[in-house]
Amino acid sequence: MKNKLLIPCLMLLCLLIVSACSKKNNPLPVIKPVAKAPADTTITLPVNTLTLTGTGTDASGTIVGYLWSQISGPAEATIVNEGSASATIKSMVAGKYLFQFAVTDNKGLTGIDSVYVTVNAPKQVTLTLAPANNATESNVGIWNGSDWSNHTSIEQPLSAWTKDGYPTTIRELLKFDLSSIPATATILKADLYLYSDTIPLNGDLIHANYGADNSVLVQQVASSWDATTVTWFNQPSGLTANQVIIPNTTQSFLNVDVDVKAIIAAMVNTNTNYGFKLTLQNEVIYTSRIFCSSYYSDASRHPKIVITYE
């Protein structure tokens, strides 16, 4: 009876020994932690900062460390809190970046993942304005010492002339609605287009451009004004900062394209759009530079501004 019990015990002991040896020769597989970076993402300049948050899991231990690093990109970005699960990436430029996210567990094992960040160039918008019968346009003039302004003239008659033997001088005020442009916009390009009146009603009634020096001063208006009540005597002044000069011409008629980028940037970024003031640089008798106004019958010759911004 004792012998019969001894045999099964010996067999069980052998099985235990074999099992122990097997485990010793074939240890359990090493399980690395798993890193999970966020999904690939896209931003558009001027936004150049982004926060990335990753996660880490470990089936056989605990996560004890994180590390964010840049693998590639058009330029070196700044990584804030690179040793945490959430890091902020700053100072990125247009292009495609690759960032790596690594987690480390309590056994010193590491898991990695990566994420692409695409940074698009700023969106560019082109705004074209050429209103008809512009309610924020008026000329201001003086004749024989009296106001001679016209709020709905078909011309912008920048001139120093005579009428019935008395001197007259005329200037122009012109404003465009820029309210659709964000104050934070970067103005890339701004051009003011003015078109000569080929059938002038002022000056010598033949030539739009006349005089030894008919150059024109284009300025940003310094203060608010009302096109229905503005006169020679209450006309706003122009700012010398960023002013532009349209050169003298000997041509009888000449359409012009004026670079007013700096003036438009100042108007938009400071939210002080009071428009433009156009004046002969030398208001000497028998000088003229006559352009069509927004009240002119041919819409293609209305004053126009084209602005590109991002």
C-alpha angles and dihedrals in degrees: 000000000000090000091054091055093044095061097058091045092053090049092051091049090052091051091052092050092049091048092050091050091048092054091047092053095040108040121191114278118264110252113207122206117260120236120202119193121193121266120280110277143193132215132179126224137276078049102078102158128082136171116222121196122192134180135216132203132186124192094196105029146001134285111248104167146030133194132186119195138168116245100179143345144133092276140000113280126204115247116202119197091008090168096061136075090253118050130176117225115207141179097031121165130203112298142065122301131192118206126187124216118200131185127194126202132210091269093058094254120141135211124191139196134168142215133202119223116194116199113199123207114255117284110253121214126191117206120193119191125182106147123189118229090006108207090205096059129090141146121229120209145167127210125182090344095307130105111269101175123149119201097190105032117150087223140058093217105188098186151139107205143127132260121194087347095306124111120251131187126190132190133177135234118196132175133182127199106253096166093115091065113089115238088235093055121122110228108222100175137358126179129182113206120203125181126209116241103239091197101045121196093195136047113031090337090239110062125047090201120047140152141058092277115017096161114147131223115219113196140170110251111246101212145016121286138175119230091211096054106026115120138174089266099051098033115139120247125246127239119242092209111100092358117161130211121216102211125242116267134199091201115106092223127022131163113213138208110204123197104227098161095125093048093049091047090053092048094049102039094047095036091233105126106164093148135236132314117209118197136163105255089223112031094199119152114272097026123124145167107180120190132177118261130215087267092063115120095235107071092197088068098051117120107273136192125196117194128184117194142158 
